């Protein structure tokens, strides 16, 4: 039972890293038009999610065993960074910039 839980935690960390890479690709999508601030929010969100995913993946797979003080720091800061990333995603949803405006073949947005 413990090994299944350990594997599922690593799978969650891997999904988080893949999601961050997806968020990196969104600002460069040519079929949708977004505001410049929204593109920056996508990149910032991707960086935060990627950072927390890599930190957790390295800790859970025991590739990196920091000192007790550093572990306590990460236990406090990682959930905060995830909360900030979630808030940034909510700002994109409520502003309508998550989906953006669909562009036609000439690159002009449709209304």
KAHU-V752088 format. One record per run of one state. SS is the DSSP state (H for helix, E for strand, - for the rest). FROM is the first residue (numbers start at 1). TO is the last residue. If there is no record, write none. Layout:
ss:from:to
SS:FROM:TO
SS:FROM:TO
//
This chain:
ss:from:to
-:1:1
H:2:26
-:27:31
E:32:33
-:34:35
H:36:60
-:61:67
H:68:95
-:96:100
E:101:103
-:104:108
E:109:109
-:110:111
//
